[in-house]
């Protein structure tokens, strides 16, 4: 069965036969570390997680602060996800991964993501093997959550907007009545727009 998100990606291509471009939730990477934290938090929130940016948690060694914390209350038991954002000018070193792995375990988190704009040193990648630490780029972070984001957030946006579009295209009769007293030029322009977006309106309804 083809996932609805995969069907949505077809819209993003130039044609049905053309290769589909990689689709991300956000284009580009934020240029300030605070914006990166906010973007990561917003994506997780739109996925349905309970999110806190700049969260301070109790741990086995006292209070510890993380860039972003997200809790999946729908899971049983609930799962804590922690995200550290590294908008650095250099690759993340091994010692940073060791530190994060320790604080992650002390806080009882289920999984932790380190998002880096400059990648990771070889030692850092070795340090994350067989652990609950995931070393990712901003694009990789988005790709991990994009299907859940689509199901929990984007699908509602498409549903809301497609219903409005449907009223001006497929269900054109009601819209035509609103234009009854307008000029012929307005009628022709409305008909042209209706014809232009008719296929899109019909297609988006198949995603719902």
N, C-alpha and C positions, 0 to 999 in steps of 0.2 A: 504494500500500500504506500503510495507517494504521500509524504508529509505535506501538510498545507503550507509550511514555510518554503519547502522546495518549489511548490507551485508559485508562490509569491516571487521567488527569484527570477522566474521567467519574465516577469514584468520588467525587471531591472536590465534585461538584455536588450540588444538592438533589434533582435528578431528571434523567432522560435528556433532558427537554425544556427544562430550565432552563438559562440561560446559565452557562457554567463559569467560576468565579472564577480569577483569575490564580494560578497555583501556583508557589511559590518553595521553595527548599531550606530556607531559614530565614525565620521571620516576624520582622519588625522588624529594626532595625539595632543592633548592639552600642553600648553607651553609653560604652565606654572604648576608646581607640585600640589598646591591646594586645589586647583581646578581638576587635576588628575584624581585626587581623592574624592572630590565631589562627583565626578563623572562615574567613577567606579561604584560609589554609593548609590547614585541614581539608577544605574543599570540594575544593580541587585535589588533595589526597592521596587523597580518596575517588574522584576521577576517574581515579586511576591514575598521577598524576605523582609524581616524586621531589621532595619539598618540603623547604625549609628556611626557617624563619621567623627574621627578623633575620640574614640571610645577608651575609657579607662576601666579595666576589669580586675577583679580579684584573682590572684593566682597563688600557687603554692609558695611563692617567694615574695608575696606582697602585691601591691598594685602595679599594674603594667599597662602601658598605653599602646594602642594600635591605631593605624591610619583609618581603617574601616573594619567594622564588625557587622556580620549579618547572621541572623538566626532563622533557620527554617522551622517555623513552628508547626508546619504541616507534617513533618517527619516524626516518627515515633521510634526512639526518643528524638527530641529536637536536636538539630545539628548546628554547631557554631562554625561559621566560616570567617577567617581573618584575612585581610588583604593589606599588604605593605606596598606602598608606591615609591619607586626609586626613579625620580626624574633627574638622574645624575649625568655627569659628563664622562663617566668612566663605567666600565663593566662592574657588576656587583661581585665582590670578592668572596672567597670561601668563608672567612670569619663571620661575615654578615649572615650567611645561611645558617651557620652553627648557632649564632645568637638567636636568630628567629625560630629555629627548630626547638630550642630549649624553652623560650618564652611561650611558644605555641603549646608545647606539652604541659607546661605549668598552668596554663590558663584553661586546659581541658578542651581545646578546639579540635574539631574533627578534621579540618583541612585548612591549610594556609597557602595563599598565593603571594608571590613576590613579583610585582609588575615592574619591569625595567625598560627604560628607554634606550639603554646602551648595551643590553645583553648581560651575559654572565661569564665570569672567568671559568676555565676548565675545572679548577678545584671546587668552585661553587656548585657546578653541575654534579660532580662526583659526590659532594656532601649531601645532595638532595635525593640521591638514589635510595630506594627502599624506605622512604620516609613519607610523611603526609604533607610535605612541602612541594609546591608546584612552582617552577620557575618559568615565567611566561612573558611575552611581549604584550603590549596593549592590544594588538590585533588578536593574539591567541586568547587572551582573557575574554574578549568579546565573543569569540567563536565558541568558547566553552558554554556560555550562557545564552546564546542567541536563540536557540529553539524554545527554551523556557520563556525568554523575554517575549518572543513572538506570541506564544500561547497565552501568556498572562497580561500582556500589555498591548502589543501592536494589533492583535486580533480585534480587540475592543475598539481601537482607533479606526481600523478598516471597516468594522461593522457600522460605526457611527457615521463615518464619512460616505460610505457606499450607499447607505440608505438615503442620504441627502442627494447624492449623485443620481441614484435610481429615480428619484422623483422628477428629475429634469431630463431624463433620457427614456428609459424603458416605460415608465408610467407617465408619459408625456401629456396625456389628456388633461390632468389636473393643472399642470403648468401652463398649457395652452389657454385654459380658461382665464388664468391671471393676465395673459397678454391680449385678451379680447379687444380692449380699447386702444391698443397700441398700433403704431403704423405698420405698413407692410414690410418696411425695411427691418424693423425690430423682429417681426415674425420670421423673416428669412434668416436673420442672424441667429435667432434662438434655434431654429431648425437645423442650421449648419452646425452649431455647437452640440446639439442633441445627437446628431448623426456622428459627429467626431468622437464623442465619448460613450456612445452606445455599447460598443464591444467591451470597453474597459469596465463599465458598470455591470454588465452581465458576467464578466470574468471574475470580478472581485466577489460577487455573490457566491461563486463556487468555493471560495476560501472559507466561508462561514459555516 
